[in-house]
């Protein structure tokens, strides 16, 4: 039996970005559909996305226990410690636990079969603790129950509201505009009826639990190419089998150009307090231009306020339903007669692709988010950033993370602590095998952040980002 452990009144307003004490048990398990994960280059290294939480060790009362499938390169850990005022003291409060089993995924499933590793976690926990999962499944709930710690994340009983169909239900209740469409579809007949009922020559079909755009397909109705899949190697037979198993939505294809892809990041504390902490513009790529590549902060001023307001209405409903933790919301934004309109696309009830750039920028600059302007502020100075998860170059393959970081710093592409600008690198563990890494470029203006990002890509040998 899985026992849910409550947080208690002491941590009613807990934020993982700003803990003052206690132990964060970070479980970055990719407990997601593994068939889609295999399509992502260096997917296992995405367990490193949450390493920005090592920066919370700046507070002397905080401890971190970080789990991983494979050992994390010591140079990567030392890189994050370099942002802290006392790296040696921080090292005393960090416990790294590797299962030494990189091929067995997801991490939490393997961990549950390793009582020795679970006992090591128990021994590392000192005083109050909570578990921070990348995504929450029944596996993470079982682990938290075994450890006797509360979960900073939405219960699996609420997972429906993070599906594509659930998002349409929440969006309708919140009064947030959405593309016309139909949810909770599973059969070929239901899919076809929905396609026929929507206007236009093309429609979007999206798996309920797809992520990073990999569960999407564009279906043509005009006799042209029948289907364009976002994921390589997908066929209608394999896709329709996933629809029958997981469910899907069919929505009108938004053909308006130009079309923008803003998102919002919200948090709900264990006590039910909710707020929107950031808006972004997403950088997308892939065959259908719907696969997440990176982001810029903040979202463009033309639609930033509307995205933030819609996100707040959704967050209120999620808080009323009992959701806890961080979650993201994706939108379409387009120019309308009366200005810009923002349409809800989906809700991601998990730590998403914009969380680690936001956390890195927040914790390295010491900025605070101003909900009135939607800006990160250090005193009177706003901060902007441009981030990617997908800087890849063949010349990086075979090099070590430490070597690449030192090269960037020699070129003046590191982080300037005095100005609180520069790059914060992540996904460094993917460099040796895949020649791939990510980074967040922080500047005092949109132009400065974009130019630093461009120069860093060129220096690392990566292609310019698609915008």
BAVEX-995488 format. One record per residue (C-alpha): y, x, z; residue in three letters. Coordinates in steps of 0.25 Angstrom, whole numbers, plus 5000, padded with zeros to 4 digits. Each point is the difference from the previous one (the first is absolute). Layout:
BEGIN
YXZALA
...
***
This chain:
BEGIN
500050005000UNK
501450054996UNK
501049995012UNK
501450004996UNK
500950095010UNK
501449955003UNK
501250095000UNK
500649945013UNK
501549985003UNK
500350155001UNK
499850024985UNK
500549864995UNK
501150074991UNK
499150124996UNK
500450074987UNK
499150114995UNK
501250074994UNK
500750015014UNK
498950015011UNK
500650065013UNK
498650025006UNK
498549974999UNK
498950054990UNK
500049964985UNK
498649994995UNK
500250024985UNK
498849944992UNK
500550024985UNK
498749944995UNK
500149954985UNK
499249875004UNK
500349944987UNK
499149964987UNK
499450144997UNK
499849974985UNK
501550004998UNK
500250125010UNK
499250084991UNK
501049984989UNK
501050085008UNK
500150154998UNK
499850065014UNK
499849875007UNK
499450065012UNK
501250085002UNK
500849875002UNK
499550015014UNK
501150105002UNK
501149904997UNK
500249975015UNK
500250155004UNK
501549965001UNK
499649955014UNK
499850145005UNK
501550005000UNK
500049905011UNK
499550125009UNK
501550035001UNK
499949915012UNK
499350085012UNK
499349885005UNK
499349974987UNK
498650044996UNK
499349994986UNK
498649994997UNK
499850014985UNK
498749974993UNK
499550054986UNK
498850014992UNK
500250154997UNK
500850105008UNK
501550014997UNK
500550134996UNK
500750075011UNK
501150044992UNK
500349854998UNK
500049975014UNK
500950125003UNK
500949954989UNK
500349875007UNK
500150085013UNK
501250074994UNK
500849885001UNK
499949995015UNK
500850075011UNK
498850065007UNK
498850014991UNK
499150075011UNK
500249885009UNK
499749904989UNK
498750084997UNK
499649985014UNK
500149854998UNK
499349984987UNK
498549994998UNK
499450004986UNK
498749954998UNK
499250024987UNK
498749934997UNK
499750124990UNK
499549894990UNK
501049984989UNK
499149934990UNK
499649895010UNK
501149894999UNK
500649935006UNK
500350095012UNK
499949895011UNK
498649964995UNK
499550145001UNK
500750025014UNK
499349885006UNK
498750074997UNK
500450125007UNK
500049985016UNK
500450145002UNK
501349994992UNK
500349875008UNK
499850075013UNK
500950114995UNK
501149894998UNK
499849945014UNK
500150145006UNK
501350034992UNK
500749875005UNK
500950025012UNK
500649875006UNK
500549894991UNK
499550004986UNK
500049924988UNK
499350014986UNK
500850014987UNK
499249974988UNK
500450024986UNK
499349874996UNK
499349915010UNK
498649944997UNK
498949965009UNK
499650155001UNK
501350035007UNK
499949885009UNK
498650055004UNK
500550145003UNK
501249955008UNK
499149925008UNK
499150125003UNK
501150085004UNK
500749895009UNK
501350024993UNK
501049904993UNK
500250004985UNK
501350014994UNK
499749924988UNK
499749864995UNK
498749945005UNK
499049974989UNK
500049865003UNK
501450004994UNK
499650084987UNK
500149884991UNK
501550015001UNK
500050144994UNK
499249954988UNK
500749964987UNK
499649855003UNK
500550015014UNK
501350064996UNK
500349884991UNK
499749915012UNK
501050085009UNK
501050014990UNK
500049854997UNK
500249975015UNK
501150115002UNK
500849934988UNK
499950144992UNK
500149994985UNK
498750044993UNK
499450004986UNK
499349874996UNK
498650015002UNK
498749965007UNK
499250065011UNK
498650005006UNK
499350004987UNK
498550054998UNK
499449944988UNK
500150024985UNK
500449864999UNK
501150005011UNK
500650134993UNK
500049944986UNK
500749875005UNK
501050085007UNK
500350094988UNK
500149884991UNK
501049935010UNK
501050115001UNK
501150024989UNK
500150134992UNK
499150084991UNK
499550095011UNK
499649985015UNK
499750095012UNK
498649995006UNK
500050075014UNK
498850025009UNK
500349955014UNK
499750145007UNK
500550094989UNK
500950115004UNK
501050104993UNK
499949914987UNK
498650044998UNK
499449855001UNK
501049954989UNK
499749954986UNK
500949954989UNK
499449894992UNK
500649964986UNK
499949864995UNK
500550024986UNK
498850064993UNK
500450145002UNK
499250105009UNK
499449915011UNK
500150085012UNK
500750135005UNK
499550055013UNK
500850095009UNK
498750075005UNK
499350104990UNK
498649964996UNK
500249855004UNK
499449894991UNK
500149855001UNK
498549995005UNK
500350105012UNK
501349945002UNK
499549855001UNK
498950045009UNK
501150055010UNK
500749874998UNK
498849925004UNK
499850095012UNK
501450025005UNK
500949894994UNK
501250024991UNK
501349944996UNK
500649974986UNK
501550014999UNK
501049994988UNK
500350144994UNK
501450045003UNK
500550054987UNK
501550015003UNK
500650144997UNK
500550075007UNK
499149975012UNK
500050075013UNK
498950025011UNK
500750005014UNK
499149995013UNK
500349985014UNK
499450075013UNK
499949915012UNK
499550025014UNK
499549915011UNK
499950055014UNK
498849965009UNK
501049905007UNK
500349934987UNK
501450064997UNK
500250024985UNK
500950074992UNK
500250064986UNK
500150155001UNK
500250044985UNK
500149964986UNK
499650084988UNK
499950004985UNK
498650034995UNK
499750104989UNK
498849954992UNK
499150064989UNK
498749974994UNK
499549934988UNK
500749875004UNK
501250075008UNK
499549935013UNK
499350125007UNK
500850065012UNK
500550144997UNK
501150025011UNK
501349935004UNK
501550025003UNK
500849965012UNK
500749915001UNK
499849894990UNK
501149984990UNK
501349935006UNK
499949894990UNK
498849945006UNK
499850085013UNK
500649895009UNK
499249894994UNK
498750085001UNK
500350035015UNK
500349855003UNK
498749954993UNK
499250115007UNK
500649955014UNK
499649864997UNK
498650044997UNK
499950105012UNK
500449885009UNK
498849924995UNK
499150115001UNK
500550035015UNK
499749855003UNK
498650014995UNK
499750125009UNK
500150124990UNK
500350145007UNK
500450134993UNK
500650044987UNK
499949934987UNK
500650004987UNK
500549904990UNK
500250024985UNK
501049934991UNK
500449984986UNK
501650014998UNK
500749954987UNK
501449974996UNK
500349855000UNK
501249924996UNK
500550005015UNK
499750155003UNK
498650055003UNK
498749935004UNK
498950055008UNK
498649944999UNK
498950035010UNK
498850074993UNK
499150035011UNK
499850035015UNK
499350135005UNK
499549985014UNK
499850155003UNK
500750134999UNK
500450024986UNK
500650104990UNK
501449995005UNK
499750025015UNK
499750155000UNK
501350034992UNK
500849915010UNK
499450065012UNK
500250154995UNK
501549974997UNK
500249935013UNK
499350105009UNK
500650134993UNK
501449954999UNK
500149925013UNK
500649894992UNK
500149855005UNK
499949884990UNK
501249914999UNK
499549864996UNK
501449964996UNK
500150104989UNK
498550034998UNK
500350155001UNK
499550115009UNK
501150065008UNK
500250135007UNK
501449985007UNK
500949964988UNK
499150064990UNK
499049924992UNK
498750064995UNK
499349984987UNK
498650044996UNK
499150004988UNK
498550025002UNK
498750024992UNK
498550005003UNK
499750054986UNK
500650144997UNK
498850064993UNK
500050134992UNK
498850094995UNK
500750125005UNK
499949965014UNK
498549985000UNK
499350115008UNK
501250035008UNK
500149985015UNK
501049905007UNK
500650115008UNK
500350084987UNK
500649884993UNK
500949975012UNK
500550145001UNK
500350014986UNK
500849875001UNK
500850055012UNK
500350144992UNK
500649914989UNK
500949935010UNK
499249874998UNK
499649995015UNK
500749925011UNK
501450045005UNK
500049965015UNK
501550025001UNK
500349904988UNK
498849925003UNK
499750004985UNK
498950064991UNK
498549974998UNK
498949965009UNK
498750024994UNK
498749925001UNK
498649994994UNK
500050155001UNK
498450005001UNK
499949954986UNK
500650134994UNK
498850105000UNK
499049904993UNK
500949914992UNK
501450074999UNK
500649885005UNK
501049975012UNK
501149915004UNK
501450025006UNK
501249925004UNK
501450064996UNK
501149965009UNK
501550014997UNK
501349965004UNK
500249914987UNK
499149944990UNK
500450104990UNK
499750125010UNK
498649945003UNK
499649984986UNK
500550144995UNK
499250075011UNK
498849924996UNK
500150034986UNK
500250155003UNK
498850005009UNK
499149944990UNK
500450104989UNK
499850125010UNK
498649955004UNK
499749984985UNK
499849855001UNK
500549904989UNK
501349935002UNK
499849865008UNK
500049884991UNK
501149915005UNK
***
